[in-house]
């Protein structure tokens, strides 16, 4: 049997007004639509026209009430995915779910239901919540330490996988007359662990993918272990070639140590495109949409975000990576900042250059549609990544622009599909089915 030709995998983020926080004044639309399901259906239809693998809904179960910002997370991703999947065919859905504040049985049941509704188009992006404001929405207990959150996440997925396989009608023998089913096709899991005691079985049968594809984002030691144990699609912060190759090798080597097949992992980092008729125009868009207003404004934001002393800072001096290594005990996510550290270890950059390489902690590319397509293909062609999660600065504007101007270039160069093939998201990512 001929191995199918390797294709670029592309997801696209669909959160509220777009990925870049200060770009909302420059978008088309009104402020009320970000809580309207019809708006997200429309964005998904645009993504479907572009033949994206999946739409990506990040999540944070807490409302950030910054009066100078905009809500970035509103409707529940899993519920929203099920609703849109019933209306838009083919395209997959990445729904972010916390393992810190969920029950394995409840999440396994809801996720398996959406996977059945969609015909095998669900990807669960598993996160261990790091914000105390999220913890405060689920009770009085403080946010658990990072090591505990990730240990709980790993056991959570162990339980979910057992539940997803616990009722499989394919195991039924012939059903005797007078019986509706063969009850031996369902089995208890009798899980008794550090964090969970779950009897099972699940009352939703095995889905078309065996279970939803599991995505995971994390570059701390705990996050890498979780990715290596369970992750199939790894959402990461990769800003240059060498760190991309190193990250892929590292997570796949860990997967082997856990007894997994390393070929069953796809690295699909974030990518922020700012598309314009020229690089000069793209640079100006970046300055406006980021809220900096100018290159000096971008540098001032870089200084503030990284805790640098502005009085002793030279924006044209080569940056030392050691200066940006995050405290491993901090509450915030570690992986995003580590992307900058890895970039500076492999490339000698000034702050003036670095602010044009990353936006929202993801790889930033500014330029014409051809520039964007070249950048996407560059890392993918040599195996540094398997694809990308596109994070459009503005929604819907930059989704439309990407679909109309960049996708045709990728298709003409033979690296991206022109039509959807039959099958599940698991097939689309060339991932094995669970036993």
Secondary structure, 3 states (H helix, E strand, C coil): CCCCCCCCEEEEECCCCCCCHHHHHHCCCCCCHHHCHHHHHHHHHHHHHCCCCEEEECCCCCCCCCCCCCCCCCCCHHHHHHHHHCCCCCCEEEEEEECCCCCHHHHHHHHHHHHHHHCCCEEEEEECCCCHHHHHCCCCCCCCCHHHHHHHHHHHHHHHHHHHCCECHHHCCCCCCCCCCCHHHECCCCEECCCCEECCCCCCCCECCECCEEEECCCCHHHHHHHHHHCCEECCCCCCHHHHHHHHHHHHHHHHHCCCCHHHCEEEEEEEEEECCCHHHHHHHHHHHCCCCCHHHHHHHHHHHCCCCHHHCCCCCECCHHHHCCCCCCCCCCHHHHHHHHHHHHCCCEHHHHCCCEECCEEEEEECHHHHHHHHHHHHHCCCCCEEEECCCCCCHHHHHHHHHHHHHHHHCCCCCCCCCCCCHHHHCCCCCCC
